[in-house]
Amino acid sequence: MVKRIVAAICVATVFCSMTMSAYCQAKQTETAGSKFKKFWTNLFKYPVNVTTETANVIGETGKGMAQAVSGGIERGAEVSRGDVAKSKEMIVEPLEGTGKTVKTTVEDTVQIPFKAAKTE
């Protein structure tokens, strides 16, 4: 029983070594032409990726601001109906929503160059 386990481990080790060796060899034989092509492809994809990421950030900012504004309008309607206890929330919630949106926008904007530079 022990001999079978040792033999199975040896076979698995040899198989993994062969697979890794083939993978490493394929990576080393990557030609200069393919590296050159990859460089130019990534160079021209970068502005497109920046534009895409910027559009995503703008879209998310719009959503966040819309939620902040709609929350303020909702609280204003509640206060105008006589629910005076909501008057504090009418002032605080839009400010909090705007603060969160600005924070998220700044964080996402800082990450745009890094996200755009990622390659598959």
Secondary structure, 3 states (H helix, E strand, C coil): CHHHHHHHHHHHHHHHHHHHHHHHHHHHCCCHHHHHHHHHHHHHHHHHHHHHHHHHHHHHHHHHHHHHHHHHHHHHHHHHCCCHHHHHHHHHHHHHHHHHHHHHHHHHHHHHHHHHHCCC
